[in-house]
Amino acid sequence: MVLLHGVCTYPPKNLATIDHLDSRLSPERGKHNGKLRKVAACWECNNKRAAAEERALGLVELRRRSCNGGAYDVG
């Protein structure tokens, strides 16, 4: 993985990013108080995982979960 300094329009695929073990759309996000829930991941892997999750949820569910603050409002 590489670290990026400065601004670029499109990051390199192997850019180091922080990946949350519970995505912003997951009902599990925010339920693990005090536990570290992040790992290093390459930009390409992080984005592919997020895109696959969004495709699997479908547009209606994606909108429902991302409305008004994300997964915290699911219920």
DOGU-326020 format. One record per residue: residue in one letter; residue number from 1; x, z, y of N, C-alpha, C in turn; chain. Coordinates in steps of 0.1 Angstrom, whole numbers, plus 5000, padded with zeros to 4 digits. Layout:
DOGU-326020
atom r:A; k:NUM; n.u:X; n.w:Z; n.v:Y; ca.u:X; ca.w:Z; ca.v:Y; c.u:X; c.w:Z; c.v:Y; c:A
...
***
This chain:
DOGU-326020
atom r:M; k:1; n.u:5008; n.w:5000; n.v:4988; ca.u:5000; ca.w:5000; ca.v:5000; c.u:5009; c.w:5000; c.v:5012; c:A
atom r:V; k:2; n.u:5004; n.w:4995; n.v:5023; ca.u:5011; ca.w:4994; ca.v:5036; c.u:5003; c.w:5002; c.v:5046; c:A
atom r:L; k:3; n.u:5011; n.w:5007; n.v:5056; ca.u:5005; ca.w:5014; ca.v:5067; c.u:5004; c.w:5004; c.v:5079; c:A
atom r:L; k:4; n.u:4994; n.w:5005; n.v:5087; ca.u:4993; ca.w:4995; ca.v:5098; c.u:4994; c.w:5003; c.v:5111; c:A
atom r:H; k:5; n.u:5002; n.w:4998; n.v:5120; ca.u:5004; ca.w:5003; ca.v:5133; c.u:4999; c.w:4993; c.v:5143; c:A
atom r:G; k:6; n.u:4990; n.w:4997; n.v:5152; ca.u:4985; ca.w:4988; ca.v:5162; c.u:4972; c.w:4982; c.v:5158; c:A
atom r:V; k:7; n.u:4968; n.w:4972; n.v:5164; ca.u:4955; ca.w:4966; ca.v:5162; c.u:4956; c.w:4952; c.v:5156; c:A
atom r:C; k:8; n.u:4948; n.w:4949; n.v:5146; ca.u:4948; ca.w:4936; ca.v:5140; c.u:4933; c.w:4932; c.v:5138; c:A
atom r:T; k:9; n.u:4930; n.w:4919; n.v:5137; ca.u:4916; ca.w:4914; ca.v:5136; c.u:4912; c.w:4915; c.v:5121; c:A
atom r:Y; k:10; n.u:4921; n.w:4914; n.v:5112; ca.u:4917; ca.w:4915; ca.v:5098; c.u:4928; c.w:4922; c.v:5090; c:A
atom r:P; k:11; n.u:4926; n.w:4933; n.v:5084; ca.u:4937; ca.w:4941; ca.v:5078; c.u:4942; c.w:4934; c.v:5065; c:A
atom r:P; k:12; n.u:4955; n.w:4936; n.v:5062; ca.u:4960; ca.w:4931; ca.v:5049; c.u:4953; c.w:4938; c.v:5038; c:A
atom r:K; k:13; n.u:4952; n.w:4931; n.v:5027; ca.u:4944; ca.w:4936; ca.v:5015; c.u:4950; c.w:4949; c.v:5009; c:A
atom r:N; k:14; n.u:4963; n.w:4951; n.v:5011; ca.u:4969; ca.w:4962; ca.v:5005; c.u:4971; c.w:4973; c.v:5016; c:A
atom r:L; k:15; n.u:4964; n.w:4973; n.v:5027; ca.u:4964; ca.w:4983; ca.v:5037; c.u:4960; c.w:4997; c.v:5031; c:A
atom r:A; k:16; n.u:4967; n.w:5007; n.v:5034; ca.u:4963; ca.w:5021; ca.v:5029; c.u:4951; c.w:5025; c.v:5037; c:A
atom r:T; k:17; n.u:4940; n.w:5030; n.v:5030; ca.u:4928; ca.w:5035; ca.v:5036; c.u:4925; c.w:5048; c.v:5029; c:A
atom r:I; k:18; n.u:4916; n.w:5055; n.v:5036; ca.u:4910; ca.w:5067; ca.v:5030; c.u:4897; c.w:5064; c.v:5023; c:A
atom r:D; k:19; n.u:4896; n.w:5067; n.v:5011; ca.u:4883; ca.w:5064; ca.v:5003; c.u:4876; c.w:5077; c.v:5000; c:A
atom r:H; k:20; n.u:4864; n.w:5078; n.v:5003; ca.u:4856; ca.w:5090; ca.v:5000; c.u:4851; c.w:5089; c.v:4986; c:A
atom r:L; k:21; n.u:4852; n.w:5100; n.v:4978; ca.u:4847; ca.w:5100; ca.v:4965; c.u:4832; c.w:5099; c.v:4964; c:A
atom r:D; k:22; n.u:4826; n.w:5103; n.v:4975; ca.u:4811; ca.w:5102; ca.v:4976; c.u:4809; c.w:5093; c.v:4988; c:A
atom r:S; k:23; n.u:4804; n.w:5081; n.v:4986; ca.u:4802; ca.w:5071; ca.v:4997; c.u:4792; c.w:5077; c.v:5007; c:A
atom r:R; k:24; n.u:4792; n.w:5070; n.v:5019; ca.u:4782; ca.w:5074; ca.v:5029; c.u:4768; c.w:5072; c.v:5025; c:A
atom r:L; k:25; n.u:4765; n.w:5065; n.v:5014; ca.u:4752; ca.w:5063; ca.v:5010; c.u:4748; c.w:5072; c.v:4998; c:A
atom r:S; k:26; n.u:4757; n.w:5079; n.v:4993; ca.u:4755; ca.w:5088; ca.v:4981; c.u:4748; c.w:5101; c.v:4984; c:A
atom r:P; k:27; n.u:4738; n.w:5104; n.v:4976; ca.u:4731; ca.w:5117; ca.v:4978; c.u:4740; c.w:5129; c.v:4976; c:A
atom r:E; k:28; n.u:4752; n.w:5127; n.v:4969; ca.u:4761; ca.w:5137; ca.v:4967; c.u:4770; c.w:5141; c.v:4979; c:A
atom r:R; k:29; n.u:4770; n.w:5132; n.v:4989; ca.u:4779; ca.w:5134; ca.v:5000; c.u:4774; c.w:5146; c.v:5008; c:A
atom r:G; k:30; n.u:4784; n.w:5155; n.v:5011; ca.u:4781; ca.w:5167; ca.v:5018; c.u:4777; c.w:5179; c.v:5010; c:A
atom r:K; k:31; n.u:4777; n.w:5177; n.v:4996; ca.u:4773; ca.w:5188; ca.v:4987; c.u:4784; c.w:5196; c.v:4981; c:A
atom r:H; k:32; n.u:4797; n.w:5192; n.v:4985; ca.u:4808; ca.w:5198; ca.v:4979; c.u:4817; c.w:5206; c.v:4990; c:A
atom r:N; k:33; n.u:4811; n.w:5216; n.v:4996; ca.u:4817; ca.w:5223; ca.v:5007; c.u:4831; c.w:5229; c.v:5002; c:A
atom r:G; k:34; n.u:4840; n.w:5226; n.v:5011; ca.u:4854; ca.w:5231; ca.v:5009; c.u:4862; c.w:5224; c.v:4999; c:A
atom r:K; k:35; n.u:4857; n.w:5214; n.v:4992; ca.u:4864; ca.w:5206; ca.v:4982; c.u:4869; c.w:5193; c.v:4989; c:A
atom r:L; k:36; n.u:4882; n.w:5190; n.v:4986; ca.u:4887; ca.w:5177; ca.v:4991; c.u:4881; c.w:5166; c.v:4983; c:A
atom r:R; k:37; n.u:4874; n.w:5156; n.v:4990; ca.u:4867; ca.w:5146; ca.v:4983; c.u:4872; c.w:5132; c.v:4988; c:A
atom r:K; k:38; n.u:4885; n.w:5131; n.v:4992; ca.u:4890; ca.w:5118; ca.v:4997; c.u:4903; c.w:5115; c.v:4989; c:A
atom r:V; k:39; n.u:4905; n.w:5102; n.v:4987; ca.u:4917; ca.w:5097; ca.v:4981; c.u:4923; c.w:5085; c.v:4988; c:A
atom r:A; k:40; n.u:4935; n.w:5082; n.v:4986; ca.u:4941; ca.w:5069; ca.v:4992; c.u:4937; c.w:5058; c.v:4983; c:A
atom r:A; k:41; n.u:4933; n.w:5047; n.v:4990; ca.u:4929; ca.w:5034; ca.v:4982; c.u:4933; c.w:5022; c.v:4991; c:A
atom r:C; k:42; n.u:4936; n.w:5011; n.v:4985; ca.u:4939; ca.w:4999; ca.v:4993; c.u:4926; c.w:4994; c.v:4999; c:A
atom r:W; k:43; n.u:4927; n.w:4988; n.v:5010; ca.u:4916; ca.w:4983; ca.v:5018; c.u:4907; c.w:4974; c.v:5010; c:A
atom r:E; k:44; n.u:4913; n.w:4965; n.v:5002; ca.u:4905; ca.w:4955; ca.v:4994; c.u:4897; c.w:4963; c.v:4983; c:A
atom r:C; k:45; n.u:4903; n.w:4972; n.v:4976; ca.u:4896; ca.w:4980; ca.v:4966; c.u:4884; c.w:4988; c.v:4973; c:A
atom r:N; k:46; n.u:4887; n.w:4994; n.v:4984; ca.u:4878; ca.w:5002; ca.v:4991; c.u:4866; c.w:4994; c.v:4995; c:A
atom r:N; k:47; n.u:4868; n.w:4982; n.v:5001; ca.u:4857; ca.w:4973; ca.v:5005; c.u:4850; c.w:4967; c.v:4993; c:A
atom r:K; k:48; n.u:4856; n.w:4964; n.v:4983; ca.u:4849; ca.w:4958; ca.v:4971; c.u:4840; c.w:4968; c.v:4965; c:A
atom r:R; k:49; n.u:4844; n.w:4981; n.v:4964; ca.u:4836; ca.w:4991; ca.v:4959; c.u:4824; c.w:4994; c.v:4967; c:A
atom r:A; k:50; n.u:4826; n.w:4994; n.v:4981; ca.u:4814; ca.w:4996; ca.v:4990; c.u:4805; c.w:4985; c.v:4989; c:A
atom r:A; k:51; n.u:4810; n.w:4972; n.v:4989; ca.u:4801; ca.w:4961; ca.v:4988; c.u:4793; c.w:4960; c.v:4975; c:A
atom r:A; k:52; n.u:4799; n.w:4964; n.v:4964; ca.u:4792; ca.w:4964; ca.v:4951; c.u:4781; c.w:4975; c.v:4951; c:A
atom r:E; k:53; n.u:4784; n.w:4986; n.v:4957; ca.u:4774; ca.w:4997; ca.v:4958; c.u:4762; c.w:4992; c.v:4967; c:A
atom r:E; k:54; n.u:4765; n.w:4986; n.v:4978; ca.u:4754; ca.w:4981; ca.v:4987; c.u:4746; c.w:4970; c.v:4980; c:A
atom r:R; k:55; n.u:4752; n.w:4961; n.v:4973; ca.u:4745; ca.w:4951; ca.v:4965; c.u:4736; c.w:4957; c.v:4954; c:A
atom r:A; k:56; n.u:4741; n.w:4967; n.v:4947; ca.u:4733; ca.w:4973; ca.v:4937; c.u:4721; c.w:4981; c.v:4942; c:A
atom r:L; k:57; n.u:4722; n.w:4986; n.v:4954; ca.u:4711; ca.w:4994; ca.v:4959; c.u:4699; c.w:4985; c.v:4963; c:A
atom r:G; k:58; n.u:4702; n.w:4973; n.v:4968; ca.u:4692; ca.w:4964; ca.v:4974; c.u:4689; c.w:4967; c.v:4988; c:A
atom r:L; k:59; n.u:4684; n.w:4958; n.v:4995; ca.u:4682; ca.w:4959; ca.v:5010; c.u:4673; c.w:4970; c.v:5014; c:A
atom r:V; k:60; n.u:4662; n.w:4972; n.v:5007; ca.u:4652; ca.w:4982; ca.v:5011; c.u:4658; c.w:4996; c.v:5010; c:A
atom r:E; k:61; n.u:4664; n.w:4999; n.v:4998; ca.u:4670; ca.w:5012; ca.v:4996; c.u:4682; c.w:5014; c.v:5005; c:A
atom r:L; k:62; n.u:4690; n.w:5004; n.v:5007; ca.u:4701; ca.w:5005; ca.v:5016; c.u:4697; c.w:5009; c.v:5031; c:A
atom r:R; k:63; n.u:4686; n.w:5002; n.v:5035; ca.u:4681; ca.w:5006; ca.v:5049; c.u:4675; c.w:5020; c.v:5049; c:A
atom r:R; k:64; n.u:4669; n.w:5024; n.v:5038; ca.u:4663; ca.w:5037; ca.v:5037; c.u:4674; c.w:5048; c.v:5038; c:A
atom r:R; k:65; n.u:4685; n.w:5046; n.v:5031; ca.u:4696; ca.w:5056; ca.v:5030; c.u:4704; c.w:5056; c.v:5043; c:A
atom r:S; k:66; n.u:4706; n.w:5045; n.v:5049; ca.u:4714; ca.w:5044; ca.v:5061; c.u:4707; c.w:5047; c.v:5074; c:A
atom r:C; k:67; n.u:4694; n.w:5049; n.v:5074; ca.u:4686; ca.w:5052; ca.v:5085; c.u:4688; c.w:5067; c.v:5090; c:A
atom r:N; k:68; n.u:4689; n.w:5069; n.v:5102; ca.u:4690; ca.w:5083; ca.v:5108; c.u:4700; c.w:5092; c.v:5102; c:A
atom r:G; k:69; n.u:4712; n.w:5087; n.v:5100; ca.u:4723; ca.w:5096; ca.v:5096; c.u:4728; c.w:5094; c.v:5082; c:A
atom r:G; k:70; n.u:4722; n.w:5085; n.v:5074; ca.u:4727; ca.w:5082; ca.v:5061; c.u:4722; c.w:5091; c.v:5050; c:A
atom r:A; k:71; n.u:4730; n.w:5093; n.v:5040; ca.u:4725; ca.w:5100; ca.v:5028; c.u:4719; c.w:5114; c.v:5030; c:A
atom r:Y; k:72; n.u:4723; n.w:5120; n.v:5041; ca.u:4718; ca.w:5134; ca.v:5043; c.u:4703; c.w:5134; c.v:5045; c:A
atom r:D; k:73; n.u:4697; n.w:5123; n.v:5049; ca.u:4683; ca.w:5122; ca.v:5051; c.u:4675; c.w:5117; c.v:5040; c:A
atom r:V; k:74; n.u:4681; n.w:5114; n.v:5029; ca.u:4674; ca.w:5109; ca.v:5017; c.u:4666; c.w:5120; c.v:5011; c:A
atom r:G; k:75; n.u:4653; n.w:5117; n.v:5008; ca.u:4645; ca.w:5127; ca.v:5002; c.u:4631; c.w:5123; c.v:5001; c:A
***
